[in-house]
Amino acid sequence: MSNKVDRGEALYRSAFKPRGLATAIGSLPHTDPDEACSLMLSHLPDIPVWPQLPRRSFLENMYAQYSEGFPGLALENERLYVQRSVANKALERLYAAYLENAIDQYDFSPDYAAGLHAFLARKIPAPLAVKGQVTGPISWGLAVTDEDHRPIIYDDVLADAVAKHLRLKATWQERALKAISPNTIIFLDEPYLASFGSAFISLSREKVINLLEEVFQGITGLKGVHCCGNTDWSVVLATSVDILNLDAYNYGQTISLYPAEVKAFLERGGIIAWGIVPSEEKALAQESQESLWQRLMETMGYLCQKGVPFPTLLERSLITPSCGLGSLSLQAAAQALEWTAKLSTTLKEHYNSMSEIKGE
């Protein structure tokens, strides 16, 4: 059975069965956007990702990169914060743009996303899909503070503004990426979800879900959530998310604590993106392609022990690094992407072998 998906097929929920295809989170350690694009495209031709380049400029870190146009935002000595008096006067513009879906006001300038602009300028030969990413509203709202260093997510008006701002950013980005492929995947990167439910974050389950959903409603293609730590996965799975991307290298067993939610997610067409290739240089040096394959099989096995069918997991799996690769050396980042691609090939072959045995 061929693993290829019809390239004319829309990637909407149950229609897309990745069967082990590979993609990535976003960041790379490069400062040259063309070199970063070339590396991404060489290893991830089916679902390439535009590269975020945090070493190139502070403006390309995962919080500053999406800050352009936010009401009252100030950048001072590499600190982002919101000036409340200015924000209150500027909110009207954001809400007007939101109501009119005026996404052109929320584009990405080259200073903030050189990798995206280099990616869009490339002639990329018919990928199956193309992936982009925005920082999610929970993490962005917790990382960006007001003048008094209080995270703006704790202000209901500003929290709502964060979600609407990021929704406009996601919508603009998705439209831009459709020039490369009609099939798009947009991830919300949510590292702060790893602290949800702890003493460090005082947010209700309802507020987290509502903020995520606000951004999701601006995305017409597949939408995912990436969290590089342990979290309450039932919260993420209670949203309309299509792809759940977890750090399967360090926290793979945690998803098996929610078997009922995972089964329901897969039954509605959900996809698990297994971040099995470590994004830390020391861990990467201690592993091999073979050891990571064994780790992946063990991690999938935890869910199978809870009644999730292995063939279903294979059919609805993507392979990724565990997190962004921006903190690695150039050589290690290249190795991580190479192993991601090779593990993807192995998983696809495994799926095909099982399908042939079953006579599909």
Buried (B, 14 or more C-beta within 10 A) or exposed (E): EEBEBEEEEEBEEEEBBBBBBBBBBBBBBBBBBBBBBBBBBEBBBBBBBBBBBBBBBBBBBBBBBBBBBBBBBBEEEEEBBBBBEEBEEBBEEBEEBBEEEBBEBBBBEEEBBBBBBBBBEBEBEEBBBBBBBBBBBBBBBBBBBBEEEEBBBBBEEBBBBBBBBBBBBBBBBBBBBBEBBBBBBBBBBBBBBBBBBEEEBEBEEEBBBBBBBBBBBBBBBBBBBBBBBBBBBEBBBBBBBBBBBBBBBBBBBBBBBBBEBBBEBBEEBBBBBBBBBBBBBEEBEEBEEEEBBEBBBEBBBBBBEBEBEBEBBBBBBBBBBBBBBBBBEBEBBBBBBBBBBBBBBBBBEBBBEBBEEEEE
